Amino acid sequence: MTSVPDRARVRLTGISSRAYEHPADRSALVALRKLSGFDVLLAKLFGLINERALRLMYLAGAVKVSERQFPHIYALVRDGAYILDLPDVPDVFVMQNPIPNAMAIGRDRPFIVITTGLVNLHDEEELRWVIGHELGHVLSGHAVYRTMLLILIQLAARIAWMPIGYIGLRAIIWGLEEWFRKSELSCDRAGLLAGQDVDAARRALMKLAGGSQLSELNPDAFREQAHEYDAVPDLRDSVLKLLQLQGNTHPFAVVRFAELDYWATHGDYERILGGDYPRRDTDRSASVGEEARNAAKSYQDSWSRSEDPLVGIFRGVAETGARAASGLFDRLNQQRGGGGGTGGTGTGSGGGPGNGPGNSDN
């Protein structure tokens, strides 16, 4: 059952998650979907975590959102699912916890968990953006990242006494964390598409950083703060910024604000609302090589805008890597007769809907 939003919003019929995914996030997802047998591997990984048990846990210890419990949240979820054209409306649970947080959990029957801290922090339009963010995770099928990252982190902790094995795993985990961070930027965009209120999205991110006193917050000042963080004058600060990312699955709030603000004001957002976006029925034909090139170009564009002194050292690396990766994928496709491999399962652009269990998103 669908619900028509209470104010005019554009319904994005048949939208593919590729429309809003950050290029680095999108290229990884497209590549994984092309791997024959990956669905089987993912199902086995999920077998290590009991999704049914998690659902029962929240059913017993949280409040299930409905027309009779948190009805305003129920309406927001239905509206968001309507706008993003999800085939199913996920269940939502509100959990007593003063820390503002939200997460999408599960693969076969994904559901959303929101803490009371988040509900109390945000007004209705800000909460609409948060829910749209979580629906973005469902539509993108981000279970890939969350499941693999969780298992690898647990494995790394067990073999920490083996330096060589630990270093190798840490390198993989670092790469997965980078994908994870880019997937959060993707879903910030999904939240904006679901709510179609740029100011509300900005407010929500500022509140995540500075709390509920909106009268004390200013988007222009926060934007300047983002620039100050980017344009650190000393190479030592650049190194510290990299080190601070280790173990973080989410970009910092000021970075998320700047990235979403740029995306919302430089054409892509308006183009999607105008109906120019990829549809889900074209997901199987997506080119891995092309997406790898798009990812490299995205990094280059980001670096060209950055004033961080460390960025200059890495300029050109992405382009070289993209050429190598896209050439390899193109050759593999030719050897396979141009076939697309197995498609993903589930909603959205394949790969299984939903996040891995227990991953915070705010």
SERO-4910 file (N, C-alpha, C, O; in steps of 0.05 Angstrom, whole numbers):
BEGIN
 pado doro    nc1    nc2    nc3   cac1   cac2   cac3    cc1    cc2    cc3    oc1    oc2    oc3
  Met    A     17    -24      0      0      0      0     18     25      0     36     27     16
  Thr    A     12     44    -18     28     68    -20     14     91     -7    -10     91     -2
  Ser    A     30    112     -1     18    136     11     28    160     -4     52    164     -8
  Val    A     10    177    -13     17    201    -27     27    222     -7     13    227     12
  Pro    A     51    234    -12     61    254      7     42    277     11     25    283     -5
  Asp    A     45    290     35     27    311     42     33    337     29     18    357     33
  Arg    A     55    339     14     61    363     -1     73    353    -28     81    330    -31
  Ala    A     75    372    -47     83    364    -73    112    355    -73    130    370    -67
  Arg    A    117    330    -81    144    319    -85    143    303   -111    122    293   -119
  Val    A    166    301   -124    167    286   -148    171    256   -141    190    249   -127
  Arg    A    154    239   -152    157    211   -148    177    200   -168    174    205   -192
  Leu    A    198    187   -159    220    178   -177    215    149   -185    227    130   -175
  Thr    A    196    145   -203    187    119   -211    209    102   -223    223    111   -241
  Gly    A    213     78   -212    233     60   -223    262     68   -220    279     58   -233
  Ile    A    267     87   -202    294     98   -199    314     76   -191    308     60   -173
  Ser    A    336     75   -204    358     57   -196    375     71   -174    377     96   -174
  Ser    A    385     55   -156    403     67   -136    428     80   -149    441     96   -136
  Arg    A    434     72   -174    457     84   -187    453    114   -191    473    128   -196
  Ala    A    428    123   -190    423    152   -194    436    169   -172    445    191   -178
  Tyr    A    436    159   -148    446    175   -126    472    165   -113    484    179    -97
  Glu    A    481    141   -121    504    130   -108    529    146   -115    533    154   -138
  His    A    546    150    -95    572    162   -100    587    144   -120    586    119   -117
  Pro    A    602    155   -139    615    138   -159    632    116   -148    633     94   -159
  Ala    A    646    121   -126    663    100   -114    646     78   -102    654     54   -104
  Asp    A    624     85    -90    605     65    -80    593     49   -103    591     25   -102
  Arg    A    584     64   -123    570     51   -146    588     32   -161    579     10   -168
  Ser    A    613     39   -165    631     22   -181    636     -4   -166    637    -25   -178
  Ala    A    638     -3   -139    642    -27   -124    618    -45   -126    620    -70   -129
  Leu    A    594    -34   -123    569    -49   -124    565    -62   -151    558    -86   -153
  Val    A    570    -47   -172    566    -57   -199    586    -80   -204    578   -101   -216
  Ala    A    611    -77   -195    630    -99   -199    622   -124   -184    625   -146   -195
  Leu    A    613   -121   -159    605   -144   -144    581   -159   -156    579   -183   -155
  Arg    A    563   -143   -168    539   -156   -180    546   -172   -205    531   -190   -213
  Lys    A    569   -165   -217    577   -179   -241    591   -205   -235    595   -221   -253
  Leu    A    599   -209   -210    614   -233   -203    595   -257   -201    576   -258   -185
  Ser    A    599   -277   -219    582   -301   -219    585   -315   -192    607   -321   -183
  Gly    A    563   -322   -180    563   -337   -155    565   -319   -130    565   -329   -108
  Phe    A    566   -292   -134    569   -275   -111    544   -276    -93    547   -274    -68
  Asp    A    521   -280   -105    496   -282    -88    498   -306    -69    489   -304    -46
  Val    A    510   -328    -79    513   -352    -62    532   -346    -39    527   -353    -16
  Leu    A    554   -332    -45    574   -325    -24    561   -306     -3    565   -310     21
  Leu    A    546   -287    -13    533   -268      5    513   -282     24    511   -276     47
  Ala    A    498   -301     12    479   -316     29    493   -332     51    483   -334     73
  Lys    A    517   -343     44    532   -358     64    543   -339     86    543   -346    109
  Leu    A    552   -316     78    561   -296     97    539   -288    116    543   -286    140
  Phe    A    515   -284    105    492   -277    122    484   -300    140    472   -295    161
  Gly    A    491   -324    132    485   -347    150    499   -346    176    491   -358    195
  Leu    A    521   -330    177    537   -327    202    523   -309    222    530   -308    245
  Ile    A    503   -294    212    489   -275    229    459   -280    227    448   -280    205
  Asn    A    446   -284    249    418   -292    249    400   -268    247    395   -254    266
  Glu    A    392   -262    222    375   -239    217    348   -242    231    337   -222    242
  Arg    A    337   -266    232    311   -270    245    313   -264    275    295   -253    287
  Ala    A    336   -272    287    340   -266    316    341   -236    321    330   -227    342
  Leu    A    353   -221    303    355   -192    307    327   -180    305    320   -162    321
  Arg    A    312   -189    286    284   -178    284    268   -184    309    254   -166    319
  Leu    A    270   -208    319    256   -215    344    265   -199    367    249   -191    385
  Met    A    291   -193    368    302   -177    390    290   -149    390    282   -139    412
  Tyr    A    287   -136    367    275   -110    366    245   -111    370    233    -93    381
  Leu    A    233   -133    361    204   -136    365    198   -138    395    177   -129    404
  Ala    A    217   -149    410    213   -153    439    221   -129    455    210   -123    476
  Gly    A    241   -114    446    253    -93    462    250    -65    452    261    -46    465
  Ala    A    236    -61    430    232    -34    419    203    -31    411    187    -49    415
  Val    A    196     -8    401    168     -2    393    166     -4    362    180     10    348
  Lys    A    148    -22    353    143    -24    324    125     -2    315    103      2    325
  Val    A    135     13    295    121     37    285     97     27    269     98      8    253
  Ser    A     74     41    273     50     34    258     32     59    258     40     80    266
  Glu    A      7     55    248    -12     77    249    -20     84    277    -32    105    282
  Arg    A    -15     66    296    -23     71    324      1     77    343     -3     87    365
  Gln    A     26     71    333     49     77    349     69     93    332     77     84    310
  Phe    A     76    117    341     92    135    326     81    139    298     94    134    278
  Pro    A     55    146    296     42    148    269     55    168    250     55    164    226
  His    A     68    189    261     81    209    244    105    196    230    111    202    207
  Ile    A    120    179    245    143    165    232    133    145    212    145    141    191
  Tyr    A    111    131    218     99    112    200     92    126    173     97    115    152
  Ala    A     81    150    175     74    164    150     99    172    135     99    171    110
  Leu    A    121    180    149    145    188    136    158    164    121    168    168     99
  Val    A    157    141    133    169    117    120    153    110     95    165    104     74
  Arg    A    127    111     97    110    104     74    114    125     52    115    118     28
  Asp    A    116    150     59    121    171     39    148    167     25    150    169      1
  Gly    A    169    161     41    195    157     30    196    134     11    208    135    -10
  Ala    A    183    112     19    182     88      2    167     94    -24    173     83    -45
  Tyr    A    146    111    -22    131    119    -45    148    135    -65    148    130    -89
  Ile    A    162    155    -54    178    173    -71    201    158    -85    205    162   -108
  Leu    A    214    140    -70    236    124    -81    227     99    -95    243     84   -106
  Asp    A    201     95    -96    188     73   -110    199     46   -101    205     29   -118
  Leu    A    201     42    -75    209     16    -65    185     -4    -68    162      4    -64
  Pro    A    191    -29    -75    169    -48    -78    156    -55    -52    132    -63    -51
  Asp    A    171    -53    -29    160    -59     -3    167    -37     17    188    -25     14
  Val    A    149    -32     36    155    -12     57    167    -27     80    154    -44     92
  Pro    A    192    -20     88    205    -35    110    191    -29    137    180     -8    141
  Asp    A    192    -49    155    184    -45    182    204    -25    195    227    -24    188
  Val    A    194    -11    215    211      8    230    206      4    260    184      0    269
  Phe    A    228      5    275    226      3    304    239     28    317    260     37    307
  Val    A    227     38    338    239     60    353    250     48    379    235     35    394
  Met    A    276     53    384    289     40    407    297     62    427    307     83    419
  Gln    A    293     57    452    300     76    473    330     77    476    344     58    485
  Asn    A    341    100    468    370    105    469    374    135    465    365    145    445
  Pro    A    387    148    484    390    177    482    410    186    460    410    209    452
  Ile    A    426    167    450    445    174    429    431    174    402    419    155    394
  Pro    A    432    197    387    419    198    361    431    178    341    455    179    336
  Asn    A    415    161    331    425    140    313    402    128    297    379    128    306
  Ala    A    409    117    274    390    102    258    405     81    243    429     85    237
  Met    A    392     59    236    406     38    221    385     22    205    362     20    213
  Ala    A    395     12    183    379     -7    167    391    -34    170    416    -37    167
  Ile    A    375    -55    176    386    -81    183    372   -102    165    349   -100    159
  Gly    A    388   -122    157    377   -145    144    380   -144    114    386   -124    102
  Arg    A    375   -168    102    378   -171     73    352   -181     61    342   -170     41
  Asp    A    341   -202     72    317   -214     60    292   -198     66    275   -193     49
  Arg    A    290   -188     92    268   -171     99    279   -147    115    277   -146    139
  Pro    A    292   -128    101    305   -106    115    286    -89    131    263    -85    124
  Phe    A    296    -80    154    280    -63    171    297    -41    182    322    -42    181
  Ile    A    285    -20    193    299      4    201    295      7    231    273      2    242
  Val    A    317     15    245    316     21    274    324     50    278    344     59    268
  Ile    A    308     64    294    313     93    300    313     96    330    296     85    344
  Thr    A    333    110    340    334    115    369    316    138    377    311    156    361
  Thr    A    308    138    402    292    161    412    309    186    412    298    208    410
  Gly    A    335    184    415    352    207    414    350    221    388    351    246    386
  Leu    A    348    206    366    345    217    339    318    230    335    315    251    324
  Val    A    297    216    345    270    226    342    267    253    357    254    271    347
  Asn    A    279    255    380    277    279    396    295    302    385    289    325    390
  Leu    A    315    295    370    334    315    359    322    329    335    326    354    332
  His    A    308    315    318    301    326    292    271    333    290    254    320    302
  Asp    A    265    354    274    237    360    268    228    341    246    243    324    237
  Glu    A    203    344    237    191    324    219    206    323    192    211    301    182
  Glu    A    213    346    181    226    346    155    255    336    157    264    323    138
  Glu    A    268    341    179    295    330    183    294    300    186    311    286    176
  Leu    A    274    291    201    270    262    205    263    249    178    270    226    173
  Arg    A    249    263    161    243    252    134    268    247    119    271    226    105
  Trp    A    288    265    122    314    261    108    328    237    120    339    221    105
  Val    A    328    234    146    341    211    159    329    185    149    343    166    142
  Ile    A    302    183    148    289    159    140    295    154    110    299    131    102
  Gly    A    296    175     94    303    171     66    332    160     63    337    144     45
  His    A    350    169     81    377    159     81    377    129     86    391    114     72
  Glu    A    361    120    105    360     91    111    347     75     88    355     53     82
  Leu    A    326     87     76    314     74     53    334     72     30    332     53     14
  Gly    A    352     91     28    373     90      8    391     65     12    399     52     -8
  His    A    397     59     37    413     35     42    398     10     33    409     -9     22
  Val    A    372      9     38    355    -13     30    355    -16     -1    359    -38    -11
  Leu    A    351      6    -15    350      6    -44    376     -1    -56    377    -15    -77
  Ser    A    398      8    -44    425      3    -56    434    -26    -50    451    -36    -65
  Gly    A    424    -39    -30    433    -65    -23    461    -64    -10    479    -79    -18
  His    A    464    -47     10    490    -44     22    498    -66     42    517    -63     57
  Ala    A    483    -87     41    490   -110     58    518   -120     52    531   -131     70
  Val    A    527   -117     28    553   -126     19    575   -115     38    591   -130     49
  Tyr    A    575    -89     41    595    -75     57    593    -84     86    613    -92     98
  Arg    A    570    -81     97    567    -84    125    573   -113    135    586   -117    155
  Thr    A    564   -132    119    569   -160    127    598   -167    125    610   -178    144
  Met    A    611   -160    103    639   -167     99    656   -152    119    675   -163    130
  Leu    A    650   -127    124    666   -111    142    664   -122    171    684   -124    185
  Leu    A    640   -129    179    636   -140    206    652   -165    210    665   -169    230
  Ile    A    650   -183    191    664   -209    193    694   -205    193    708   -218    208
  Leu    A    704   -188    175    733   -183    174    744   -170    199    766   -177    208
  Ile    A    729   -152    211    738   -139    236    740   -160    258    759   -160    273
  Gln    A    720   -177    259    720   -198    279    744   -217    275    757   -225    294
  Leu    A    750   -223    250    772   -241    243    799   -227    250    817   -240    260
  Ala    A    801   -202    244    825   -187    249    831   -187    279    855   -189    287
  Ala    A    811   -184    295    815   -184    325    825   -211    334    841   -212    354
  Arg    A    817   -232    321    826   -259    329    855   -265    322    869   -280    335
  Ile    A    864   -253    300    891   -259    291    910   -236    294    931   -234    281
  Ala    A    903   -218    313    920   -194    317    948   -202    325    967   -186    321
  Trp    A    952   -226    337    979   -234    345    997   -243    322   1021   -247    325
  Met    A    985   -245    298   1000   -253    274   1004   -228    257    987   -220    242
  Pro    A   1028   -215    258   1032   -189    245   1026   -189    216   1013   -171    206
  Ile    A   1036   -209    201   1033   -209    172   1003   -212    164    993   -196    148
  Gly    A    990   -231    176    961   -235    170    945   -211    178    926   -203    164
  Tyr    A    951   -200    201    936   -177    211    939   -153    193    920   -139    186
  Ile    A    964   -148    184    969   -125    166    954   -128    140    942   -109    130
  Gly    A    954   -153    129    939   -157    104    909   -152    108    897   -140     91
  Leu    A    898   -163    130    869   -159    135    863   -129    139    842   -119    130
  Arg    A    881   -115    154    876    -87    159    875    -71    133    859    -52    130
  Ala    A    891    -79    113    890    -65     88    863    -69     74    852    -50     63
  Ile    A    853    -94     75    826    -99     64    805    -83     79    787    -71     67
  Ile    A    807    -84    105    787    -69    122    788    -39    116    767    -26    114
  Trp    A    812    -29    112    814      0    106    799      6     80    786     26     78
  Gly    A    803    -11     60    788     -7     35    758     -9     38    743      7     27
  Leu    A    749    -28     54    720    -31     59    709     -7     75    687      2     69
  Glu    A    725      3     93    716     27    108    713     51     90    695     67     93
  Glu    A    731     53     70    729     75     51    704     72     34    690     91     29
  Trp    A    698     47     25    672     42     11    649     49     28    629     61     19
  Phe    A    651     41     54    629     46     73    623     75     75    600     84     75
  Arg    A    645     91     78    641    120     81    628    132     56    611    150     58
  Lys    A    636    122     32    624    133      8    595    124      6    579    139     -6
  Ser    A    588    100     16    560     92     16    543    110     33    519    114     28
  Glu    A    555    121     55    540    140     71    534    166     56    513    178     58
  Leu    A    554    175     40    549    198     23    527    192      3    510    210     -3
  Ser    A    527    168     -8    506    160    -26    478    163    -14    460    175    -26
  Cys    A    476    153     11    449    153     24    441    180     35    418    185     39
  Asp    A    461    198     40    453    225     45    438    237     21    419    252     25
  Arg    A    448    230     -3    434    239    -27    406    227    -30    387    240    -37
  Ala    A    405    201    -23    379    187    -24    359    201     -5    335    204    -11
  Gly    A    369    209     19    352    223     38    341    249     26    318    256     31
  Leu    A    359    263     12    350    288      0    329    283    -22    310    298    -25
  Leu    A    333    262    -38    314    255    -59    287    247    -47    266    253    -58
  Ala    A    287    234    -24    262    226    -11    248    249      1    223    251     -1
  Gly    A    262    268     13    249    291     26    247    315      8    228    331     11
  Gln    A    266    318    -11    266    340    -30    264    367    -16    250    386    -24
  Asp    A    280    369      6    282    394     22    311    397     30    320    386     50
  Val    A    325    414     14    354    417     19    360    429     46    379    421     60
  Asp    A    344    449     54    349    462     80    346    442    103    361    443    122
  Ala    A    326    424    101    322    404    122    345    385    124    354    378    146
  Ala    A    356    377    101    380    360    101    404    374    114    418    361    130
  Arg    A    407    399    108    429    414    120    426    416    150    445    412    166
  Arg    A    401    422    159    396    424    188    401    398    202    413    397    224
  Ala    A    393    376    190    396    350    202    425    344    207    433    333    228
  Leu    A    442    350    188    471    344    191    484    363    211    501    355    227
  Met    A    475    388    212    486    407    232    478    398    260    494    399    279
  Lys    A    453    388    263    445    379    290    460    354    299    465    351    322
  Leu    A    467    337    280    483    313    287    510    321    298    522    307    315
  Ala    A    520    344    289    546    354    299    543    371    324    560    369    342
  Gly    A    522    388    326    521    408    347    496    407    365    494    424    382
  Gly    A    479    388    361    456    386    380    432    401    370    431    411    347
  Ser    A    412    402    387    385    411    379    380    441    379    359    449    369
  Gln    A    398    457    389    394    486    391    398    499    363    419    510    358
  Leu    A    378    497    347    380    506    319    386    536    317    399    545    299
  Ser    A    376    551    336    381    580    336    410    587    339    419    609    332
  Glu    A    426    568    349    455    572    352    471    563    327    495    566    327
  Leu    A    457    551    308    471    540    285    466    557    260    444    569    257
  Asn    A    485    557    242    483    573    217    495    558    194    519    551    195
  Pro    A    480    553    173    490    537    151    514    550    137    532    535    128
  Asp    A    514    576    134    537    589    121    562    586    138    584    581    127
  Ala    A    559    589    164    583    586    182    592    557    182    616    552    183
  Phe    A    573    538    180    581    510    180    595    503    154    614    487    153
  Arg    A    586    516    132    599    512    106    628    523    107    647    511     97
  Glu    A    631    546    120    658    557    123    676    539    141    700    536    136
  Gln    A    663    527    161    678    508    178    687    484    162    710    474    165
  Ala    A    670    474    143    678    452    126    702    460    109    721    444    104
  His    A    702    485     99    725    494     83    750    496    100    772    489     91
  Glu    A    747    505    125    770    507    143    782    479    148    806    476    149
  Tyr    A    765    459    151    774    432    156    789    422    131    809    408    133
  Asp    A    778    428    107    791    419     82    818    432     78    837    419     70
  Ala    A    819    458     83    842    474     75    862    477     98    872    499    103
  Val    A    868    456    112    888    457    134    915    466    122    922    457    100
  Pro    A    929    484    136    953    496    124    978    478    126    998    483    112
  Asp    A    977    458    143   1001    442    149    998    413    140    977    401    145
  Leu    A   1019    402    127   1018    375    119   1013    356    142   1001    334    139
  Arg    A   1023    363    166   1019    346    189    989    343    196    980    322    204
  Asp    A    974    365    192    945    364    197    932    345    177    913    331    183
  Ser    A    942    345    152    931    327    131    935    298    139    917    281    136
  Val    A    959    292    150    964    264    159    946    257    182    936    235    183
  Leu    A    943    276    201    925    271    224    897    265    215    883    248    226
  Lys    A    887    279    194    860    275    184    858    246    173    837    233    178
  Leu    A    878    236    159    877    209    149    877    189    172    862    169    172
  Leu    A    893    194    192    895    175    215    868    175    230    860    154    241
  Gln    A    855    198    232    830    199    247    807    184    233    787    177    245
  Leu    A    811    178    207    791    163    192    792    133    198    773    119    194
  Gln    A    815    124    208    818     95    212    798     86    233    796     97    255
  Gly    A    783     65    226    763     54    244    736     68    242    717     60    255
  Asn    A    735     90    226    710    105    223    696     95    198    707     95    176
  Thr    A    671     86    200    655     78    177    638    101    166    626     98    145
  His    A    639    124    180    623    147    171    641    171    167    659    176    183
  Pro    A    637    187    146    651    212    144    642    231    167    620    227    178
  Phe    A    659    250    174    651    269    195    628    287    185    625    291    161
  Ala    A    613    297    204    588    312    196    594    336    178    579    341    160
  Val    A    616    349    183    622    373    167    629    365    138    623    380    120
  Val    A    641    342    135    647    332    108    621    323     94    618    329     70
  Arg    A    604    310    108    578    302     97    562    326     88    550    326     67
  Phe    A    562    347    105    548    371     98    559    383     72    544    390     54
  Ala    A    585    386     70    598    398     47    592    382     21    586    393      0
  Glu    A    594    355     24    590    338      1    561    339     -9    556    341    -33
  Leu    A    542    338     10    514    339      2    507    366     -9    491    368    -28
  Asp    A    517    387      3    512    414     -6    522    418    -35    508    430    -51
  Tyr    A    545    407    -41    556    410    -68    539    394    -88    532    404   -109
  Trp    A    531    369    -80    515    353    -98    488    366   -104    477    364   -126
  Ala    A    477    378    -83    450    390    -86    450    415   -103    429    423   -113
  Thr    A    473    428   -106    473    454   -119    489    454   -145    493    475   -157
  His    A    497    431   -155    513    430   -179    501    412   -201    516    400   -217
  Gly    A    475    410   -202    461    399   -225    450    371   -222    428    366   -233
  Asp    A    464    353   -209    454    325   -208    427    323   -195    410    308   -205
  Tyr    A    423    336   -172    398    334   -157    375    344   -175    354    331   -177
  Glu    A    378    368   -187    356    379   -203    351    361   -228    328    359   -237
  Arg    A    372    350   -239    369    333   -262    352    308   -256    335    300   -272
  Ile    A    357    297   -232    342    273   -224    312    280   -220    294    266   -229
  Leu    A    308    303   -206    280    311   -202    266    317   -228    241    316   -230
  Gly    A    281    324   -249    270    329   -275    265    304   -291    255    305   -314
  Gly    A    271    281   -279    265    255   -292    288    243   -307    285    222   -319
  Asp    A    312    256   -306    335    245   -320    352    229   -300    369    239   -286
  Tyr    A    346    203   -299    360    185   -281    359    156   -291    340    150   -305
  Pro    A    378    139   -284    377    111   -293    355     96   -279    349    101   -255
  Arg    A    343     77   -293    322     60   -282    332     33   -274    353     24   -284
  Arg    A    318     20   -256    327     -6   -246    328    -27   -268    344    -46   -267
  Asp    A    311    -24   -289    310    -45   -310    335    -43   -328    338    -60   -346
  Thr    A    352    -23   -323    377    -22   -339    402    -30   -322    424    -28   -331
  Asp    A    397    -38   -297    420    -44   -279    438    -66   -289    462    -65   -286
  Arg    A    426    -86   -302    442   -109   -311    462   -101   -333    482   -114   -337
  Ser    A    456    -80   -347    473    -72   -369    494    -52   -361    510    -42   -378
  Ala    A    496    -45   -335    516    -26   -326    544    -37   -331    549    -60   -326
  Ser    A    562    -19   -340    589    -27   -346    608    -23   -322    609     -1   -311
  Val    A    622    -44   -315    641    -42   -292    663    -23   -299    671     -6   -283
  Gly    A    674    -26   -324    696     -8   -332    688     21   -332    703     38   -322
  Glu    A    664     27   -342    655     55   -342    652     65   -313    659     88   -308
  Glu    A    641     49   -295    637     58   -268    664     62   -254    667     80   -237
  Ala    A    684     45   -260    710     49   -249    722     75   -258    735     90   -242
  Arg    A    718     82   -283    728    108   -293    713    131   -280    725    151   -273
  Asn    A    687    127   -276    671    148   -262    681    152   -234    682    175   -224
  Ala    A    688    130   -220    698    132   -193    724    148   -192    727    165   -174
  Ala    A    742    142   -210    767    156   -211    763    185   -217    776    203   -204
  Lys    A    745    191   -236    740    219   -242    728    234   -218    734    258   -214
  Ser    A    711    220   -203    699    233   -179    720    240   -159    720    262   -148
  Tyr    A    739    222   -154    761    228   -136    777    252   -146    785    269   -131
  Gln    A    783    252   -172    799    273   -184    784    300   -181    796    321   -174
  Asp    A    758    300   -187    743    325   -184    743    335   -155    746    359   -150
  Ser    A    740    316   -136    741    323   -108    768    334   -100    769    354    -86
  Trp    A    789    322   -110    816    332   -104    821    359   -116    835    375   -104
  Ser    A    810    363   -140    815    389   -153    802    412   -138    811    435   -139
  Arg    A    780    405   -123    767    426   -107    780    430    -80    776    450    -67
  Ser    A    795    410    -72    807    410    -45    832    428    -44    847    430    -63
  Glu    A    835    440    -20    859    456    -15    878    442      5    897    454     14
  Asp    A    872    417     11    888    402     29    916    398     17    918    389     -6
  Pro    A    938    404     31    965    401     19    972    373     12    989    369     -5
  Leu    A    960    353     25    967    325     20    955    316     -6    965    296    -18
  Val    A    934    329    -15    919    320    -39    937    321    -64    935    303    -81
  Gly    A    954    341    -65    971    344    -89    989    319    -93    996    313   -116
  Ile    A    996    306    -72   1013    282    -75    999    260    -89   1012    244   -103
  Phe    A    972    258    -86    957    236    -97    944    242   -124    933    224   -136
  Arg    A    947    266   -134    934    273   -159    946    256   -182    970    253   -184
  Gly    A    929    245   -198    938    228   -220    937    198   -214    935    182   -232
  Val    A    938    191   -189    938    163   -181    911    150   -189    910    128   -200
  Ala    A    889    164   -183    863    153   -189    859    148   -219    848    127   -227
  Glu    A    869    166   -236    865    163   -265    881    138   -274    870    122   -291
  Thr    A    905    134   -265    921    111   -272    907     85   -263    905     66   -279
  Gly    A    898     85   -238    885     61   -228    859     55   -243    852     32   -248
  Ala    A    845     76   -251    819     72   -265    824     60   -292    809     42   -301
  Arg    A    845     69   -306    851     58   -333    858     28   -331    848     12   -347
  Ala    A    874     21   -311    881     -7   -307    857    -24   -300    853    -45   -312
  Ala    A    841    -14   -281    817    -29   -273    797    -32   -295    786    -54   -300
  Ser    A    791    -10   -308    770    -11   -329    779    -28   -352    763    -42   -364
  Gly    A    806    -27   -359    816    -43   -381    814    -73   -374    806    -89   -391
  Leu    A    820    -80   -349    818   -108   -340    789   -117   -341    783   -139   -352
  Phe    A    770   -101   -331    742   -109   -331    732   -112   -360    716   -130   -366
  Asp    A    740    -93   -377    731    -95   -405    741   -120   -419    727   -133   -434
  Arg    A    767   -128   -413    778   -152   -425    763   -177   -415    757   -195   -430
  Leu    A    757   -177   -389    743   -200   -377    715   -202   -390    706   -224   -396
  Asn    A    702   -179   -394    675   -180   -407    676   -191   -435    659   -206   -444
  Gln    A    698   -183   -450    701   -193   -477    705   -223   -478    695   -237   -495
  Gln    A    721   -232   -459    727   -261   -457    701   -277   -451    698   -300   -460
  Arg    A    683   -264   -436    658   -278   -429    636   -273   -449    613   -279   -445
  Gly    A    644   -261   -472    624   -256   -493    607   -232   -487    585   -230   -499
  Gly    A    616   -214   -469    601   -190   -464    578   -194   -445    562   -176   -440
  Gly    A    576   -218   -432    554   -223   -414    557   -207   -389    578   -199   -381
  Gly    A    534   -203   -376    534   -187   -352    537   -203   -326    536   -191   -305
  Gly    A    540   -229   -328    542   -245   -303    515   -247   -290    495   -241   -302
  Thr    A    516   -256   -265    490   -258   -251    482   -232   -239    498   -217   -229
  Gly    A    457   -226   -241    446   -202   -229    443   -206   -199    442   -228   -189
  Gly    A    440   -183   -185    435   -185   -156    407   -194   -151    389   -194   -168
  Thr    A    402   -201   -126    375   -208   -118    364   -186   -100    378   -170    -89
  Gly    A    338   -185    -98    325   -167    -80    318   -141    -93    317   -139   -118
  Thr    A    313   -121    -77    303    -95    -87    325    -78    -97    349    -85    -95
  Gly    A    317    -56   -110    336    -36   -119    353    -47   -141    343    -60   -159
  Ser    A    379    -41   -140    397    -48   -162    411    -74   -157    432    -79   -169
  Gly    A    400    -91   -140    410   -118   -137    430   -120   -114    435   -100   -100
  Gly    A    440   -143   -111    460   -147    -90    448   -152    -63    463   -154    -43
  Gly    A    423   -154    -62    410   -160    -36    403   -135    -21    421   -119    -16
  Pro    A    378   -130    -14    370   -106     -1    379   -104     28    382   -124     41
  Gly    A    384    -80     36    388    -76     65    416    -75     73    434    -81     58
  Asn    A    421    -66     98    447    -64    109    454    -90    123    437   -107    128
  Gly    A    479    -92    130    487   -114    147    477   -108    175    470    -85    181
  Pro    A    475   -128    192    464   -125    218    478   -105    236    503   -105    237
  Gly    A    463    -89    249    472    -73    271    492    -51    263    511    -46    278
  Asn    A    488    -37    241    506    -17    233    494     10    235    472     15    224
  Ser    A    507     28    250    496     54    254    500     72    230    520     69    216
  Asp    A    481     89    225    482    106    201    482    135    207    483    151    188
  Asn    A    480    144    231    479    172    237    498    179    259    500    203    266
***
